[in-house]
């Protein structure tokens, strides 16, 4: 664009110095403007292409992060299901007592910390 402005100013100087006619000046300014516009459009296209490429790269990175988070969440869910299944199967094999009876000799060695169980250890 700077080149186009310089050519237009040079043409104006030639017109003032009477080295060219008004018609020649108009053509030179028009040609300089067309050339400057073409350069500006080409640069704009390069900028837009660079921004588009950057946008696509960022979008791909975000999609990869979302997929990784989704996979981690699925793994966590699967692990929790395995743990729940293990707890259910261990309780089914050996159910936990709701009441524990102990003798006087056992009561010093026995500690119960559960609100659902009762004991008669004193």
Phi and psi restraints in degrees (range 20) as a CNS / XPLOR table:
assign (resid 1 and name C) (resid 2 and name N)
       (resid 2 and name CA) (resid 2 and name C) 1.0 -62.8 20.0 2
assign (resid 2 and name N) (resid 2 and name CA)
       (resid 2 and name C) (resid 3 and name N) 1.0 -39.3 20.0 2
assign (resid 2 and name C) (resid 3 and name N)
       (resid 3 and name CA) (resid 3 and name C) 1.0 -62.5 20.0 2
assign (resid 3 and name N) (resid 3 and name CA)
       (resid 3 and name C) (resid 4 and name N) 1.0 -42.0 20.0 2
assign (resid 3 and name C) (resid 4 and name N)
       (resid 4 and name CA) (resid 4 and name C) 1.0 -63.0 20.0 2
assign (resid 4 and name N) (resid 4 and name CA)
       (resid 4 and name C) (resid 5 and name N) 1.0 -41.5 20.0 2
assign (resid 4 and name C) (resid 5 and name N)
       (resid 5 and name CA) (resid 5 and name C) 1.0 -66.3 20.0 2
assign (resid 5 and name N) (resid 5 and name CA)
       (resid 5 and name C) (resid 6 and name N) 1.0 -40.3 20.0 2
assign (resid 5 and name C) (resid 6 and name N)
       (resid 6 and name CA) (resid 6 and name C) 1.0 -63.4 20.0 2
assign (resid 6 and name N) (resid 6 and name CA)
       (resid 6 and name C) (resid 7 and name N) 1.0 -42.9 20.0 2
assign (resid 6 and name C) (resid 7 and name N)
       (resid 7 and name CA) (resid 7 and name C) 1.0 -64.3 20.0 2
assign (resid 7 and name N) (resid 7 and name CA)
       (resid 7 and name C) (resid 8 and name N) 1.0 -39.2 20.0 2
assign (resid 7 and name C) (resid 8 and name N)
       (resid 8 and name CA) (resid 8 and name C) 1.0 -65.0 20.0 2
assign (resid 8 and name N) (resid 8 and name CA)
       (resid 8 and name C) (resid 9 and name N) 1.0 -41.8 20.0 2
assign (resid 8 and name C) (resid 9 and name N)
       (resid 9 and name CA) (resid 9 and name C) 1.0 -66.7 20.0 2
assign (resid 9 and name N) (resid 9 and name CA)
       (resid 9 and name C) (resid 10 and name N) 1.0 -40.0 20.0 2
assign (resid 9 and name C) (resid 10 and name N)
       (resid 10 and name CA) (resid 10 and name C) 1.0 -61.0 20.0 2
assign (resid 10 and name N) (resid 10 and name CA)
       (resid 10 and name C) (resid 11 and name N) 1.0 -40.5 20.0 2
assign (resid 10 and name C) (resid 11 and name N)
       (resid 11 and name CA) (resid 11 and name C) 1.0 -64.9 20.0 2
assign (resid 11 and name N) (resid 11 and name CA)
       (resid 11 and name C) (resid 12 and name N) 1.0 -40.0 20.0 2
assign (resid 11 and name C) (resid 12 and name N)
       (resid 12 and name CA) (resid 12 and name C) 1.0 -63.7 20.0 2
assign (resid 12 and name N) (resid 12 and name CA)
       (resid 12 and name C) (resid 13 and name N) 1.0 -41.1 20.0 2
assign (resid 12 and name C) (resid 13 and name N)
       (resid 13 and name CA) (resid 13 and name C) 1.0 -61.8 20.0 2
assign (resid 13 and name N) (resid 13 and name CA)
       (resid 13 and name C) (resid 14 and name N) 1.0 -43.8 20.0 2
assign (resid 13 and name C) (resid 14 and name N)
       (resid 14 and name CA) (resid 14 and name C) 1.0 -61.5 20.0 2
assign (resid 14 and name N) (resid 14 and name CA)
       (resid 14 and name C) (resid 15 and name N) 1.0 -37.7 20.0 2
assign (resid 14 and name C) (resid 15 and name N)
       (resid 15 and name CA) (resid 15 and name C) 1.0 -66.3 20.0 2
assign (resid 15 and name N) (resid 15 and name CA)
       (resid 15 and name C) (resid 16 and name N) 1.0 -44.9 20.0 2
assign (resid 15 and name C) (resid 16 and name N)
       (resid 16 and name CA) (resid 16 and name C) 1.0 -64.1 20.0 2
assign (resid 16 and name N) (resid 16 and name CA)
       (resid 16 and name C) (resid 17 and name N) 1.0 -38.6 20.0 2
assign (resid 16 and name C) (resid 17 and name N)
       (resid 17 and name CA) (resid 17 and name C) 1.0 -80.5 20.0 2
assign (resid 17 and name N) (resid 17 and name CA)
       (resid 17 and name C) (resid 18 and name N) 1.0 4.0 20.0 2
assign (resid 17 and name C) (resid 18 and name N)
       (resid 18 and name CA) (resid 18 and name C) 1.0 60.8 20.0 2
assign (resid 18 and name N) (resid 18 and name CA)
       (resid 18 and name C) (resid 19 and name N) 1.0 35.5 20.0 2
assign (resid 18 and name C) (resid 19 and name N)
       (resid 19 and name CA) (resid 19 and name C) 1.0 -91.1 20.0 2
assign (resid 19 and name N) (resid 19 and name CA)
       (resid 19 and name C) (resid 20 and name N) 1.0 -9.7 20.0 2
assign (resid 19 and name C) (resid 20 and name N)
       (resid 20 and name CA) (resid 20 and name C) 1.0 -149.7 20.0 2
assign (resid 20 and name N) (resid 20 and name CA)
       (resid 20 and name C) (resid 21 and name N) 1.0 164.0 20.0 2
assign (resid 20 and name C) (resid 21 and name N)
       (resid 21 and name CA) (resid 21 and name C) 1.0 -87.4 20.0 2
assign (resid 21 and name N) (resid 21 and name CA)
       (resid 21 and name C) (resid 22 and name N) 1.0 169.7 20.0 2
assign (resid 21 and name C) (resid 22 and name N)
       (resid 22 and name CA) (resid 22 and name C) 1.0 -62.1 20.0 2
assign (resid 22 and name N) (resid 22 and name CA)
       (resid 22 and name C) (resid 23 and name N) 1.0 -38.4 20.0 2
assign (resid 22 and name C) (resid 23 and name N)
       (resid 23 and name CA) (resid 23 and name C) 1.0 -62.9 20.0 2
assign (resid 23 and name N) (resid 23 and name CA)
       (resid 23 and name C) (resid 24 and name N) 1.0 -45.1 20.0 2
assign (resid 23 and name C) (resid 24 and name N)
       (resid 24 and name CA) (resid 24 and name C) 1.0 -63.7 20.0 2
assign (resid 24 and name N) (resid 24 and name CA)
       (resid 24 and name C) (resid 25 and name N) 1.0 -39.7 20.0 2
assign (resid 24 and name C) (resid 25 and name N)
       (resid 25 and name CA) (resid 25 and name C) 1.0 -62.3 20.0 2
assign (resid 25 and name N) (resid 25 and name CA)
       (resid 25 and name C) (resid 26 and name N) 1.0 -46.2 20.0 2
assign (resid 25 and name C) (resid 26 and name N)
       (resid 26 and name CA) (resid 26 and name C) 1.0 -58.9 20.0 2
assign (resid 26 and name N) (resid 26 and name CA)
       (resid 26 and name C) (resid 27 and name N) 1.0 -43.0 20.0 2
assign (resid 26 and name C) (resid 27 and name N)
       (resid 27 and name CA) (resid 27 and name C) 1.0 -65.5 20.0 2
assign (resid 27 and name N) (resid 27 and name CA)
       (resid 27 and name C) (resid 28 and name N) 1.0 -42.1 20.0 2
assign (resid 27 and name C) (resid 28 and name N)
       (resid 28 and name CA) (resid 28 and name C) 1.0 -65.1 20.0 2
assign (resid 28 and name N) (resid 28 and name CA)
       (resid 28 and name C) (resid 29 and name N) 1.0 -41.0 20.0 2
assign (resid 28 and name C) (resid 29 and name N)
       (resid 29 and name CA) (resid 29 and name C) 1.0 -65.9 20.0 2
assign (resid 29 and name N) (resid 29 and name CA)
       (resid 29 and name C) (resid 30 and name N) 1.0 -43.7 20.0 2
assign (resid 29 and name C) (resid 30 and name N)
       (resid 30 and name CA) (resid 30 and name C) 1.0 -60.4 20.0 2
assign (resid 30 and name N) (resid 30 and name CA)
       (resid 30 and name C) (resid 31 and name N) 1.0 -47.6 20.0 2
assign (resid 30 and name C) (resid 31 and name N)
       (resid 31 and name CA) (resid 31 and name C) 1.0 -62.5 20.0 2
assign (resid 31 and name N) (resid 31 and name CA)
       (resid 31 and name C) (resid 32 and name N) 1.0 -40.2 20.0 2
assign (resid 31 and name C) (resid 32 and name N)
       (resid 32 and name CA) (resid 32 and name C) 1.0 -66.1 20.0 2
assign (resid 32 and name N) (resid 32 and name CA)
       (resid 32 and name C) (resid 33 and name N) 1.0 -38.8 20.0 2
assign (resid 32 and name C) (resid 33 and name N)
       (resid 33 and name CA) (resid 33 and name C) 1.0 -66.9 20.0 2
assign (resid 33 and name N) (resid 33 and name CA)
       (resid 33 and name C) (resid 34 and name N) 1.0 -42.0 20.0 2
assign (resid 33 and name C) (resid 34 and name N)
       (resid 34 and name CA) (resid 34 and name C) 1.0 -63.1 20.0 2
assign (resid 34 and name N) (resid 34 and name CA)
       (resid 34 and name C) (resid 35 and name N) 1.0 -44.5 20.0 2
assign (resid 34 and name C) (resid 35 and name N)
       (resid 35 and name CA) (resid 35 and name C) 1.0 -64.2 20.0 2
assign (resid 35 and name N) (resid 35 and name CA)
       (resid 35 and name C) (resid 36 and name N) 1.0 -42.0 20.0 2
assign (resid 35 and name C) (resid 36 and name N)
       (resid 36 and name CA) (resid 36 and name C) 1.0 -65.2 20.0 2
assign (resid 36 and name N) (resid 36 and name CA)
       (resid 36 and name C) (resid 37 and name N) 1.0 -38.8 20.0 2
assign (resid 36 and name C) (resid 37 and name N)
       (resid 37 and name CA) (resid 37 and name C) 1.0 -65.8 20.0 2
assign (resid 37 and name N) (resid 37 and name CA)
       (resid 37 and name C) (resid 38 and name N) 1.0 -40.1 20.0 2
assign (resid 37 and name C) (resid 38 and name N)
       (resid 38 and name CA) (resid 38 and name C) 1.0 -63.7 20.0 2
assign (resid 38 and name N) (resid 38 and name CA)
       (resid 38 and name C) (resid 39 and name N) 1.0 -42.7 20.0 2
assign (resid 38 and name C) (resid 39 and name N)
       (resid 39 and name CA) (resid 39 and name C) 1.0 -62.7 20.0 2
assign (resid 39 and name N) (resid 39 and name CA)
       (resid 39 and name C) (resid 40 and name N) 1.0 -42.4 20.0 2
assign (resid 39 and name C) (resid 40 and name N)
       (resid 40 and name CA) (resid 40 and name C) 1.0 -64.4 20.0 2
assign (resid 40 and name N) (resid 40 and name CA)
       (resid 40 and name C) (resid 41 and name N) 1.0 -41.4 20.0 2
assign (resid 40 and name C) (resid 41 and name N)
       (resid 41 and name CA) (resid 41 and name C) 1.0 -65.6 20.0 2
assign (resid 41 and name N) (resid 41 and name CA)
       (resid 41 and name C) (resid 42 and name N) 1.0 -40.9 20.0 2
assign (resid 41 and name C) (resid 42 and name N)
       (resid 42 and name CA) (resid 42 and name C) 1.0 -63.0 20.0 2
assign (resid 42 and name N) (resid 42 and name CA)
       (resid 42 and name C) (resid 43 and name N) 1.0 -43.0 20.0 2
assign (resid 42 and name C) (resid 43 and name N)
       (resid 43 and name CA) (resid 43 and name C) 1.0 -65.9 20.0 2
assign (resid 43 and name N) (resid 43 and name CA)
       (resid 43 and name C) (resid 44 and name N) 1.0 -39.9 20.0 2
assign (resid 43 and name C) (resid 44 and name N)
       (resid 44 and name CA) (resid 44 and name C) 1.0 -60.7 20.0 2
assign (resid 44 and name N) (resid 44 and name CA)
       (resid 44 and name C) (resid 45 and name N) 1.0 -42.0 20.0 2
assign (resid 44 and name C) (resid 45 and name N)
       (resid 45 and name CA) (resid 45 and name C) 1.0 -63.6 20.0 2
assign (resid 45 and name N) (resid 45 and name CA)
       (resid 45 and name C) (resid 46 and name N) 1.0 -40.0 20.0 2
assign (resid 45 and name C) (resid 46 and name N)
       (resid 46 and name CA) (resid 46 and name C) 1.0 -63.6 20.0 2
assign (resid 46 and name N) (resid 46 and name CA)
       (resid 46 and name C) (resid 47 and name N) 1.0 -40.9 20.0 2
assign (resid 46 and name C) (resid 47 and name N)
       (resid 47 and name CA) (resid 47 and name C) 1.0 -65.7 20.0 2
assign (resid 47 and name N) (resid 47 and name CA)
       (resid 47 and name C) (resid 48 and name N) 1.0 -46.2 20.0 2
assign (resid 47 and name C) (resid 48 and name N)
       (resid 48 and name CA) (resid 48 and name C) 1.0 -62.3 20.0 2
assign (resid 48 and name N) (resid 48 and name CA)
       (resid 48 and name C) (resid 49 and name N) 1.0 -40.9 20.0 2
assign (resid 48 and name C) (resid 49 and name N)
       (resid 49 and name CA) (resid 49 and name C) 1.0 -63.4 20.0 2
assign (resid 49 and name N) (resid 49 and name CA)
       (resid 49 and name C) (resid 50 and name N) 1.0 -41.5 20.0 2
assign (resid 49 and name C) (resid 50 and name N)
       (resid 50 and name CA) (resid 50 and name C) 1.0 -63.9 20.0 2
assign (resid 50 and name N) (resid 50 and name CA)
       (resid 50 and name C) (resid 51 and name N) 1.0 -42.0 20.0 2
assign (resid 50 and name C) (resid 51 and name N)
       (resid 51 and name CA) (resid 51 and name C) 1.0 -66.0 20.0 2
assign (resid 51 and name N) (resid 51 and name CA)
       (resid 51 and name C) (resid 52 and name N) 1.0 -38.8 20.0 2
assign (resid 51 and name C) (resid 52 and name N)
       (resid 52 and name CA) (resid 52 and name C) 1.0 -64.1 20.0 2
assign (resid 52 and name N) (resid 52 and name CA)
       (resid 52 and name C) (resid 53 and name N) 1.0 -43.0 20.0 2
assign (resid 52 and name C) (resid 53 and name N)
       (resid 53 and name CA) (resid 53 and name C) 1.0 -63.6 20.0 2
assign (resid 53 and name N) (resid 53 and name CA)
       (resid 53 and name C) (resid 54 and name N) 1.0 -42.4 20.0 2
assign (resid 53 and name C) (resid 54 and name N)
       (resid 54 and name CA) (resid 54 and name C) 1.0 -63.7 20.0 2
assign (resid 54 and name N) (resid 54 and name CA)
       (resid 54 and name C) (resid 55 and name N) 1.0 -41.3 20.0 2
assign (resid 54 and name C) (resid 55 and name N)
       (resid 55 and name CA) (resid 55 and name C) 1.0 -62.5 20.0 2
assign (resid 55 and name N) (resid 55 and name CA)
       (resid 55 and name C) (resid 56 and name N) 1.0 -44.5 20.0 2
assign (resid 55 and name C) (resid 56 and name N)
       (resid 56 and name CA) (resid 56 and name C) 1.0 -64.1 20.0 2
assign (resid 56 and name N) (resid 56 and name CA)
       (resid 56 and name C) (resid 57 and name N) 1.0 -39.4 20.0 2
assign (resid 56 and name C) (resid 57 and name N)
       (resid 57 and name CA) (resid 57 and name C) 1.0 -65.3 20.0 2
assign (resid 57 and name N) (resid 57 and name CA)
       (resid 57 and name C) (resid 58 and name N) 1.0 -42.0 20.0 2
assign (resid 57 and name C) (resid 58 and name N)
       (resid 58 and name CA) (resid 58 and name C) 1.0 -66.5 20.0 2
assign (resid 58 and name N) (resid 58 and name CA)
       (resid 58 and name C) (resid 59 and name N) 1.0 -40.0 20.0 2
assign (resid 58 and name C) (resid 59 and name N)
       (resid 59 and name CA) (resid 59 and name C) 1.0 -62.5 20.0 2
assign (resid 59 and name N) (resid 59 and name CA)
       (resid 59 and name C) (resid 60 and name N) 1.0 -43.4 20.0 2
assign (resid 59 and name C) (resid 60 and name N)
       (resid 60 and name CA) (resid 60 and name C) 1.0 -63.2 20.0 2
assign (resid 60 and name N) (resid 60 and name CA)
       (resid 60 and name C) (resid 61 and name N) 1.0 -39.4 20.0 2
assign (resid 60 and name C) (resid 61 and name N)
       (resid 61 and name CA) (resid 61 and name C) 1.0 -65.0 20.0 2
assign (resid 61 and name N) (resid 61 and name CA)
       (resid 61 and name C) (resid 62 and name N) 1.0 -42.0 20.0 2
assign (resid 61 and name C) (resid 62 and name N)
       (resid 62 and name CA) (resid 62 and name C) 1.0 -67.3 20.0 2
assign (resid 62 and name N) (resid 62 and name CA)
       (resid 62 and name C) (resid 63 and name N) 1.0 -38.4 20.0 2
assign (resid 62 and name C) (resid 63 and name N)
       (resid 63 and name CA) (resid 63 and name C) 1.0 -64.6 20.0 2
assign (resid 63 and name N) (resid 63 and name CA)
       (resid 63 and name C) (resid 64 and name N) 1.0 -40.8 20.0 2
assign (resid 63 and name C) (resid 64 and name N)
       (resid 64 and name CA) (resid 64 and name C) 1.0 -64.2 20.0 2
assign (resid 64 and name N) (resid 64 and name CA)
       (resid 64 and name C) (resid 65 and name N) 1.0 -40.0 20.0 2
assign (resid 64 and name C) (resid 65 and name N)
       (resid 65 and name CA) (resid 65 and name C) 1.0 -65.9 20.0 2
assign (resid 65 and name N) (resid 65 and name CA)
       (resid 65 and name C) (resid 66 and name N) 1.0 -40.5 20.0 2
assign (resid 65 and name C) (resid 66 and name N)
       (resid 66 and name CA) (resid 66 and name C) 1.0 -65.2 20.0 2
assign (resid 66 and name N) (resid 66 and name CA)
       (resid 66 and name C) (resid 67 and name N) 1.0 -40.2 20.0 2
assign (resid 66 and name C) (resid 67 and name N)
       (resid 67 and name CA) (resid 67 and name C) 1.0 -66.2 20.0 2
assign (resid 67 and name N) (resid 67 and name CA)
       (resid 67 and name C) (resid 68 and name N) 1.0 -39.7 20.0 2
assign (resid 67 and name C) (resid 68 and name N)
       (resid 68 and name CA) (resid 68 and name C) 1.0 -65.1 20.0 2
assign (resid 68 and name N) (resid 68 and name CA)
       (resid 68 and name C) (resid 69 and name N) 1.0 -41.2 20.0 2
assign (resid 68 and name C) (resid 69 and name N)
       (resid 69 and name CA) (resid 69 and name C) 1.0 -65.1 20.0 2
assign (resid 69 and name N) (resid 69 and name CA)
       (resid 69 and name C) (resid 70 and name N) 1.0 -40.1 20.0 2
assign (resid 69 and name C) (resid 70 and name N)
       (resid 70 and name CA) (resid 70 and name C) 1.0 -64.8 20.0 2
assign (resid 70 and name N) (resid 70 and name CA)
       (resid 70 and name C) (resid 71 and name N) 1.0 -41.3 20.0 2
assign (resid 70 and name C) (resid 71 and name N)
       (resid 71 and name CA) (resid 71 and name C) 1.0 -65.3 20.0 2
assign (resid 71 and name N) (resid 71 and name CA)
       (resid 71 and name C) (resid 72 and name N) 1.0 -40.6 20.0 2
assign (resid 71 and name C) (resid 72 and name N)
       (resid 72 and name CA) (resid 72 and name C) 1.0 -65.2 20.0 2
assign (resid 72 and name N) (resid 72 and name CA)
       (resid 72 and name C) (resid 73 and name N) 1.0 -39.8 20.0 2
assign (resid 72 and name C) (resid 73 and name N)
       (resid 73 and name CA) (resid 73 and name C) 1.0 -66.3 20.0 2
assign (resid 73 and name N) (resid 73 and name CA)
       (resid 73 and name C) (resid 74 and name N) 1.0 -39.6 20.0 2
assign (resid 73 and name C) (resid 74 and name N)
       (resid 74 and name CA) (resid 74 and name C) 1.0 -64.4 20.0 2
assign (resid 74 and name N) (resid 74 and name CA)
       (resid 74 and name C) (resid 75 and name N) 1.0 -41.0 20.0 2
assign (resid 74 and name C) (resid 75 and name N)
       (resid 75 and name CA) (resid 75 and name C) 1.0 -63.9 20.0 2
assign (resid 75 and name N) (resid 75 and name CA)
       (resid 75 and name C) (resid 76 and name N) 1.0 -43.1 20.0 2
assign (resid 75 and name C) (resid 76 and name N)
       (resid 76 and name CA) (resid 76 and name C) 1.0 -61.4 20.0 2
assign (resid 76 and name N) (resid 76 and name CA)
       (resid 76 and name C) (resid 77 and name N) 1.0 -45.1 20.0 2
assign (resid 76 and name C) (resid 77 and name N)
       (resid 77 and name CA) (resid 77 and name C) 1.0 -61.4 20.0 2
assign (resid 77 and name N) (resid 77 and name CA)
       (resid 77 and name C) (resid 78 and name N) 1.0 -42.6 20.0 2
assign (resid 77 and name C) (resid 78 and name N)
       (resid 78 and name CA) (resid 78 and name C) 1.0 -63.5 20.0 2
assign (resid 78 and name N) (resid 78 and name CA)
       (resid 78 and name C) (resid 79 and name N) 1.0 -42.4 20.0 2
assign (resid 78 and name C) (resid 79 and name N)
       (resid 79 and name CA) (resid 79 and name C) 1.0 -63.3 20.0 2
assign (resid 79 and name N) (resid 79 and name CA)
       (resid 79 and name C) (resid 80 and name N) 1.0 -42.9 20.0 2
assign (resid 79 and name C) (resid 80 and name N)
       (resid 80 and name CA) (resid 80 and name C) 1.0 -63.2 20.0 2
assign (resid 80 and name N) (resid 80 and name CA)
       (resid 80 and name C) (resid 81 and name N) 1.0 -38.0 20.0 2
assign (resid 80 and name C) (resid 81 and name N)
       (resid 81 and name CA) (resid 81 and name C) 1.0 -65.5 20.0 2
assign (resid 81 and name N) (resid 81 and name CA)
       (resid 81 and name C) (resid 82 and name N) 1.0 -40.7 20.0 2
assign (resid 81 and name C) (resid 82 and name N)
       (resid 82 and name CA) (resid 82 and name C) 1.0 -63.0 20.0 2
assign (resid 82 and name N) (resid 82 and name CA)
       (resid 82 and name C) (resid 83 and name N) 1.0 -44.0 20.0 2
assign (resid 82 and name C) (resid 83 and name N)
       (resid 83 and name CA) (resid 83 and name C) 1.0 -62.8 20.0 2
assign (resid 83 and name N) (resid 83 and name CA)
       (resid 83 and name C) (resid 84 and name N) 1.0 -43.9 20.0 2
assign (resid 83 and name C) (resid 84 and name N)
       (resid 84 and name CA) (resid 84 and name C) 1.0 -62.0 20.0 2
assign (resid 84 and name N) (resid 84 and name CA)
       (resid 84 and name C) (resid 85 and name N) 1.0 -41.6 20.0 2
assign (resid 84 and name C) (resid 85 and name N)
       (resid 85 and name CA) (resid 85 and name C) 1.0 -64.4 20.0 2
assign (resid 85 and name N) (resid 85 and name CA)
       (resid 85 and name C) (resid 86 and name N) 1.0 -39.4 20.0 2
assign (resid 85 and name C) (resid 86 and name N)
       (resid 86 and name CA) (resid 86 and name C) 1.0 -65.0 20.0 2
assign (resid 86 and name N) (resid 86 and name CA)
       (resid 86 and name C) (resid 87 and name N) 1.0 -41.2 20.0 2
assign (resid 86 and name C) (resid 87 and name N)
       (resid 87 and name CA) (resid 87 and name C) 1.0 -65.1 20.0 2
assign (resid 87 and name N) (resid 87 and name CA)
       (resid 87 and name C) (resid 88 and name N) 1.0 -41.3 20.0 2
assign (resid 87 and name C) (resid 88 and name N)
       (resid 88 and name CA) (resid 88 and name C) 1.0 -65.2 20.0 2
assign (resid 88 and name N) (resid 88 and name CA)
       (resid 88 and name C) (resid 89 and name N) 1.0 -43.6 20.0 2
assign (resid 88 and name C) (resid 89 and name N)
       (resid 89 and name CA) (resid 89 and name C) 1.0 -68.8 20.0 2
assign (resid 89 and name N) (resid 89 and name CA)
       (resid 89 and name C) (resid 90 and name N) 1.0 -36.0 20.0 2
assign (resid 89 and name C) (resid 90 and name N)
       (resid 90 and name CA) (resid 90 and name C) 1.0 -71.0 20.0 2
assign (resid 90 and name N) (resid 90 and name CA)
       (resid 90 and name C) (resid 91 and name N) 1.0 -34.1 20.0 2
assign (resid 90 and name C) (resid 91 and name N)
       (resid 91 and name CA) (resid 91 and name C) 1.0 -71.9 20.0 2
assign (resid 91 and name N) (resid 91 and name CA)
       (resid 91 and name C) (resid 92 and name N) 1.0 -32.0 20.0 2
assign (resid 91 and name C) (resid 92 and name N)
       (resid 92 and name CA) (resid 92 and name C) 1.0 -72.7 20.0 2
assign (resid 92 and name N) (resid 92 and name CA)
       (resid 92 and name C) (resid 93 and name N) 1.0 -35.3 20.0 2
assign (resid 92 and name C) (resid 93 and name N)
       (resid 93 and name CA) (resid 93 and name C) 1.0 -72.3 20.0 2
assign (resid 93 and name N) (resid 93 and name CA)
       (resid 93 and name C) (resid 94 and name N) 1.0 -46.0 20.0 2
assign (resid 93 and name C) (resid 94 and name N)
       (resid 94 and name CA) (resid 94 and name C) 1.0 -135.3 20.0 2
assign (resid 94 and name N) (resid 94 and name CA)
       (resid 94 and name C) (resid 95 and name N) 1.0 90.5 20.0 2
assign (resid 94 and name C) (resid 95 and name N)
       (resid 95 and name CA) (resid 95 and name C) 1.0 -64.8 20.0 2
assign (resid 95 and name N) (resid 95 and name CA)
       (resid 95 and name C) (resid 96 and name N) 1.0 144.5 20.0 2
assign (resid 95 and name C) (resid 96 and name N)
       (resid 96 and name CA) (resid 96 and name C) 1.0 -80.2 20.0 2
assign (resid 96 and name N) (resid 96 and name CA)
       (resid 96 and name C) (resid 97 and name N) 1.0 139.7 20.0 2
assign (resid 96 and name C) (resid 97 and name N)
       (resid 97 and name CA) (resid 97 and name C) 1.0 -71.5 20.0 2
assign (resid 97 and name N) (resid 97 and name CA)
       (resid 97 and name C) (resid 98 and name N) 1.0 150.0 20.0 2
assign (resid 97 and name C) (resid 98 and name N)
       (resid 98 and name CA) (resid 98 and name C) 1.0 -93.1 20.0 2
assign (resid 98 and name N) (resid 98 and name CA)
       (resid 98 and name C) (resid 99 and name N) 1.0 -21.9 20.0 2
assign (resid 98 and name C) (resid 99 and name N)
       (resid 99 and name CA) (resid 99 and name C) 1.0 -134.2 20.0 2
assign (resid 99 and name N) (resid 99 and name CA)
       (resid 99 and name C) (resid 100 and name N) 1.0 132.3 20.0 2
assign (resid 99 and name C) (resid 100 and name N)
       (resid 100 and name CA) (resid 100 and name C) 1.0 -115.4 20.0 2
assign (resid 100 and name N) (resid 100 and name CA)
       (resid 100 and name C) (resid 101 and name N) 1.0 127.7 20.0 2
assign (resid 100 and name C) (resid 101 and name N)
       (resid 101 and name CA) (resid 101 and name C) 1.0 -105.1 20.0 2
assign (resid 101 and name N) (resid 101 and name CA)
       (resid 101 and name C) (resid 102 and name N) 1.0 131.9 20.0 2
assign (resid 101 and name C) (resid 102 and name N)
       (resid 102 and name CA) (resid 102 and name C) 1.0 -138.2 20.0 2
assign (resid 102 and name N) (resid 102 and name CA)
       (resid 102 and name C) (resid 103 and name N) 1.0 157.1 20.0 2
assign (resid 102 and name C) (resid 103 and name N)
       (resid 103 and name CA) (resid 103 and name C) 1.0 -88.4 20.0 2
assign (resid 103 and name N) (resid 103 and name CA)
       (resid 103 and name C) (resid 104 and name N) 1.0 173.3 20.0 2
assign (resid 103 and name C) (resid 104 and name N)
       (resid 104 and name CA) (resid 104 and name C) 1.0 -61.1 20.0 2
assign (resid 104 and name N) (resid 104 and name CA)
       (resid 104 and name C) (resid 105 and name N) 1.0 -35.6 20.0 2
assign (resid 104 and name C) (resid 105 and name N)
       (resid 105 and name CA) (resid 105 and name C) 1.0 -69.2 20.0 2
assign (resid 105 and name N) (resid 105 and name CA)
       (resid 105 and name C) (resid 106 and name N) 1.0 -28.7 20.0 2
assign (resid 105 and name C) (resid 106 and name N)
       (resid 106 and name CA) (resid 106 and name C) 1.0 -83.4 20.0 2
assign (resid 106 and name N) (resid 106 and name CA)
       (resid 106 and name C) (resid 107 and name N) 1.0 -20.7 20.0 2
assign (resid 106 and name C) (resid 107 and name N)
       (resid 107 and name CA) (resid 107 and name C) 1.0 -64.9 20.0 2
assign (resid 107 and name N) (resid 107 and name CA)
       (resid 107 and name C) (resid 108 and name N) 1.0 -30.0 20.0 2
assign (resid 107 and name C) (resid 108 and name N)
       (resid 108 and name CA) (resid 108 and name C) 1.0 -71.9 20.0 2
assign (resid 108 and name N) (resid 108 and name CA)
       (resid 108 and name C) (resid 109 and name N) 1.0 -23.3 20.0 2
assign (resid 108 and name C) (resid 109 and name N)
       (resid 109 and name CA) (resid 109 and name C) 1.0 -95.9 20.0 2
assign (resid 109 and name N) (resid 109 and name CA)
       (resid 109 and name C) (resid 110 and name N) 1.0 -9.4 20.0 2
assign (resid 109 and name C) (resid 110 and name N)
       (resid 110 and name CA) (resid 110 and name C) 1.0 -103.0 20.0 2
assign (resid 110 and name N) (resid 110 and name CA)
       (resid 110 and name C) (resid 111 and name N) 1.0 130.6 20.0 2
assign (resid 110 and name C) (resid 111 and name N)
       (resid 111 and name CA) (resid 111 and name C) 1.0 -128.0 20.0 2
assign (resid 111 and name N) (resid 111 and name CA)
       (resid 111 and name C) (resid 112 and name N) 1.0 127.6 20.0 2
assign (resid 111 and name C) (resid 112 and name N)
       (resid 112 and name CA) (resid 112 and name C) 1.0 -122.4 20.0 2
assign (resid 112 and name N) (resid 112 and name CA)
       (resid 112 and name C) (resid 113 and name N) 1.0 125.8 20.0 2
assign (resid 112 and name C) (resid 113 and name N)
       (resid 113 and name CA) (resid 113 and name C) 1.0 -133.4 20.0 2
assign (resid 113 and name N) (resid 113 and name CA)
       (resid 113 and name C) (resid 114 and name N) 1.0 72.2 20.0 2
assign (resid 113 and name C) (resid 114 and name N)
       (resid 114 and name CA) (resid 114 and name C) 1.0 -150.2 20.0 2
assign (resid 114 and name N) (resid 114 and name CA)
       (resid 114 and name C) (resid 115 and name N) 1.0 130.2 20.0 2
assign (resid 114 and name C) (resid 115 and name N)
       (resid 115 and name CA) (resid 115 and name C) 1.0 -73.6 20.0 2
assign (resid 115 and name N) (resid 115 and name CA)
       (resid 115 and name C) (resid 116 and name N) 1.0 -13.2 20.0 2
assign (resid 115 and name C) (resid 116 and name N)
       (resid 116 and name CA) (resid 116 and name C) 1.0 -95.7 20.0 2
assign (resid 116 and name N) (resid 116 and name CA)
       (resid 116 and name C) (resid 117 and name N) 1.0 -11.3 20.0 2
assign (resid 116 and name C) (resid 117 and name N)
       (resid 117 and name CA) (resid 117 and name C) 1.0 -103.8 20.0 2
assign (resid 117 and name N) (resid 117 and name CA)
       (resid 117 and name C) (resid 118 and name N) 1.0 154.6 20.0 2
assign (resid 117 and name C) (resid 118 and name N)
       (resid 118 and name CA) (resid 118 and name C) 1.0 -127.4 20.0 2
assign (resid 118 and name N) (resid 118 and name CA)
       (resid 118 and name C) (resid 119 and name N) 1.0 159.7 20.0 2
assign (resid 118 and name C) (resid 119 and name N)
       (resid 119 and name CA) (resid 119 and name C) 1.0 -146.7 20.0 2
assign (resid 119 and name N) (resid 119 and name CA)
       (resid 119 and name C) (resid 120 and name N) 1.0 155.7 20.0 2
assign (resid 119 and name C) (resid 120 and name N)
       (resid 120 and name CA) (resid 120 and name C) 1.0 -112.0 20.0 2
assign (resid 120 and name N) (resid 120 and name CA)
       (resid 120 and name C) (resid 121 and name N) 1.0 25.7 20.0 2
assign (resid 120 and name C) (resid 121 and name N)
       (resid 121 and name CA) (resid 121 and name C) 1.0 -80.9 20.0 2
assign (resid 121 and name N) (resid 121 and name CA)
       (resid 121 and name C) (resid 122 and name N) 1.0 122.4 20.0 2
